[in-house]
Amino acid sequence: MANTSNSNWFHRFGGKFRQSLRWLTPGLGVKRWLLLVLFGTTLLGVGLAILILDVYRTTPETWWLPIISTASLRFLPRLLRAVIFGGLGVALIIVGIWGINRSLLAPFLKPGYKVVDALAGYRRRGRGPRIAVIGGGHGLSVLLRGLKAYSHNITAIVTVADDGGSSGRLRESFGILPPGDIRNCLAAMSNDEAMLAQLFQYRFPNGSSGLDGHSFGNLLISALTDITGSFEEAVAESGRVLSVSGRVLPSTLHNVQLVADVRLPHLISEVRVAGESQIPKSNGKVRRVWLEPNAPPAFPQAIRALLAADVIVIGPGSLYTSILPNLLVPDIADAIRSSRA
């Protein structure tokens, strides 16, 4: 029974020790600060040693000197004393740093996650490749939800040609850019998908007076646009609220409309269809698409993200209504051609 207890104790101790060694993993950014703490503590110890030595040499014989002598283990060899006090000091420093980290970071960790695991994952994703993703619709948000596990350096460049549903109504009522596709990307890249992202995606049911069909995130972005006076600033503030890793950018800040020439099955001539939401409803063969106004300027931050990207991903999403509206912005297409990715 005693052997079993000892074996379990050694097993637990070994597990804790191996877990502690993970703090020394290259790339965590911990070792340099740990060495700095050790160096500072060493200097403090040297100062105390000099003070105690001065007390020994200059203070007359008193009743408390033997107590200090015993507490400093003067009855042991000097090398052994150095090993004992040095080892005890290092152990206390490690336990203290571990306790501070645990106390400070516990409110920000998900249940069951260890501090070292969270830090290692954060550092790994922070060193991830710079990825620029171009598209729109639900396909883009699904892709972003997977990519964020590998890199924090993600920029989603999203079409602003949507004119259907809640986005279309807000666009018509307030003259803002459509927030729907951008909202989906922000929710997908959020680090807090448990509650905030669900709230951001919440859609009011039919019969909710003037709110029916609207999503909470669309309304929030619209309100922030009015408060900040800038759609791009509203998107950035929404990203901070959701703790987004990366950026979500509109491909252009101009109020554009997607137009297509469509050949219907029962007609010989082509029909012109205006509006991103109307093109799929035509049930015809798309012959040509363009933006009105033609050749809008790109959002400068989107251009910089494409030029700096290590990887550029186009899609997934509908070719005519999610992908091409971005590529019809001439500066976006030029930046893709000029990129090193």
N, C-alpha and C positions, 0 to 999 in steps of 0.2 A: 504493500500500500504506500509506504514511504517512497519507494523507488518510483512509483507511478506519479506521485505528487511532485517529486523532484524533476521528473522528465517533463511534466506539463509546465512547470515553472520555467525550466530552461527553454522549452519550445516557445512560450510566450515572450520571454526575454529576447530570444533570437529574432522573433518577428518584429518586436518593437525596435531592436537595434538595426535591423535591415531597413525598417521604415524610416528611421532617423538618418541613415546614410543616404537616403534619396534626396535629402536637402543639399547634398554635395554634388548632385547631378549637374554636368556642364550645361550652361545656358539658362539656369534658373535666376541668375543674378543675385544669389544669396551669399556665396562664398566671400566675395569682396567685403561685404558689410559685416559678416561674421568675423573675418580677420581684423577689420577695423575695431570692432568691439573688443576682441581679444587683445589687440595692441594697446587700446586705451586702458583696459583693465590691468594689463601688465605694467603700464606706466604708473597707474594708481598704486599697484602693489609695491613697486619700487619705492615710490614716495613714502608709503607707510613703513616699509622696511627701514628706510633711512631714518625716519622719525623714531621708530622703536629702538634702533641701534644707538641713536643719540641719547635716548632716555636711559638705556643700560649704562652708557659710559659717563653720563653727567649727573644722574639723579642719585642722591645718597640712598643708602640701604633703607628700605621701607618695607612695610608688611605686604604690599601688593606686588612687589617685584617677583617673589617666588610664584605667585599666581600667574603672572604673565609668562614667566619662564616655563611653567608647566603647560600652559595653553599653547605655547609656541613649540612644544615637543622638543625642547632642548636636550632632553635625555636620549634622543635618537640621533643617529648619524646625520650629518648635514645633507647628504645626497638623498637619503630616504625621506627626510622632512620636505625637501624641495619637490620630490615626486608626489608625496601625499597631498601637500597643499596645492600644487599645480593641477593634479588630477581632479581634486575636489572643486577647485575654481572653475575649470573647464566644464565640468559636469553641471555646476550651478548656473553658469552662463547659458549653456544649451537649454537646460530646463526653463530658465527664465525667458529666453527668447521664444521658445516653443509656447509657453504659457501666454505671453503677450500676443503672439500671432493668433493663437486660438481665441483669445478674448476679443481682440479687435476685429477679426475676420468672421467670427461665428455668425453675426447677423446677416452676412452677405453670402453665405454658403448654402447650397441646397442640402437638405437632410441626407445624411449618408456619405457626403463628399468630405474628403480629407483636404486640409489646407495645402499640403504639398502636391496633391493630385490636381487641385484647382489651379495652383500656381504654374505647375508644369504644362497643363493644357493651355493656359492663357499665354505663356511664353511661346509655346510651339505655334499657336495660331497667329501670334503677333509677328513671327518670323516667316509666315506663310507667303506664298506668291501673291503678287498684285494682280488681281483678276478683275477684268471689266466685262460685265454681262449686259447684253443689249436685247431688249424685247419688251414684252408687256403681257397682260392677261394672266391667267392662273398658272400657266406653264412656267413662267419666269419665277414666280414665288416658290413653286415646288423645288426648282433647281437651287435657288438661294438658300432654302432651308437645309439642303444637303451640303452646299459649299461652305457654309459658315462653320462647320465642324473642322475644317482644314485650314482656314485662313480668316483673319480679321481684316485683311486688306482687300476688301471686295467693294466694287463700285457698280451699282445697278443703274443703267441708263435706260430710262423708261419713256415710252411714247406718251404724248399728250393729245392724241387725236380722238380719244374716247368721247362719245357724245350720247351714250345710252344710259339708262337706269338712273341711279342716284347721282352719278357724276354728271350726266347730261343735264339733269334738272338744276343742280348747283351751278353748273357752267352757264346755263341760260339765265338763272335768277341773279347771280352775283358777278358774272363776267370773269370768273376765275378759271384757271386751268383745271382740267378734270383730275380729281384726287384719287380715283378708285384704284387704278393700277399701282400708283405710288403707295397707297395705303396697304395693298396686299404685300408689296415688297418690304415695307417697314415692319409689318407684323411677322413676316417670314424670317427677317434678320434680327428680330428682337432676342435678347438674352433672357427675357422673362415671358415666355410663351404660356406660362401657367395661368395667369390672370389678366395682366395688362394687355397682352396681345389679343386675348379672347374678347376683352372689352372693346378694343380698337376695331375688331372685326364684327362686333355686334350689329345686327340689322334689325331695325324696328319693324314689327309685324304690320301687316295691312290692317287698316282701321285705326291706326294711331294718329288720327287727325292729319296734320300736314307733315308728320314725320314718317309716314308709312313708306317702306322701301329704302329709306336712308340708312346708311351705316354710321355708327358713332364716330368712326375714324374720319370719314368724309366730312362730317360736321365739325370735328375738332380742327382739321386742317383748314377748313373754310374760315372758322373763327380766328385761328392763328394768323391766317393771311390778312384778315381785317385788322387784327391787333398790331402785327408787325409791319403791315403795309407791303409785304413781299412774300410771294408764293414760295420762293426757294428758302427763305428764312423760316417760313412756317413748316416746311418739310424737315429742315434741320432741327427745329425745336421739337417736332414730333419724334424724330429719331432719338433725341436726348431723353425724352420722356420714356420711351420704350427701351432705352439702353441698347441701342442698335450697334452692332459691330460692323463697321463699314459705312458706306454712304449710299443714299438713293438720290439720283439726280434726274431732272427732266431733260430730254434731249434738246428741247428748245423752250424758251419762255414766251414764244409768240403763240397767239390764239389761232391755231391752224385747224383746218377741216380736211379730212380725207375724202377724195373724190375718185370714182372709178368709172371706166367705160365697161359695161357688162353686155354680153351677148346672151339674150334669153333663148330658151329652146324653141319657142314658137314664133320668134321674130328673126328676120334676116338682118335688119339694122341693129346697131348697138344702142343701148340705153345708158344715159348718164345717171349715176347714183351718187348722191352727196350724203356724207355722214358715215362714220365708221360702223355704227350700229345697223345701218340700212344695207350695207353691202352683202353680208351673209344672208339677209332675208330675201335678196333678189333671186336666189336659186339659179343664177346664170353663170356663165364662164367669164371670168374677169380677164379683160384684154389689156387694160392699162390702168395704173393708179398714179395719183399725184397729190400734192398738198396745195391748198389754197390758204393764204398767199403762197406763191411758188418760191422755192429756195429760201426758207427762213434761216436766219443765223442760229448757230448752235449755242447752247449754254457753255460758256468758256470752261467751267470746271469739268464738264463732260469731255471736252477736247483734251484737257490736260490729263485726265484719267486714262484715256485711250492711248495717248502718246507714252505714258509711263508704265503701261500694263505689261506684265510678263505673259499673260494669257488673255485672249479676247474670246468670249463665248457669245455666239449669236443664236438666240432662241433658248429653249423651245417656245413655240407659240404659233399662232396663225400667221402664215406667210404674208397675207395681204393686209391684215388689220393690226398685227402686233409687231412684226419684224420690219417690213418695208417702210412704215411711217417713220421709223428712226433713220433708216438708210436714205430716205428721200430728203433728209437735211444734209445739204452738200458737205458742210464742214465735218459731219460725222463720218461720211464715207471717205473723205480725204484723210481724216485722222487714222482710220483703220488701215488705209493703204500705206500711210507713213509710219505706222507703229512698228516697233521691233518684234512684237509678239508674233 
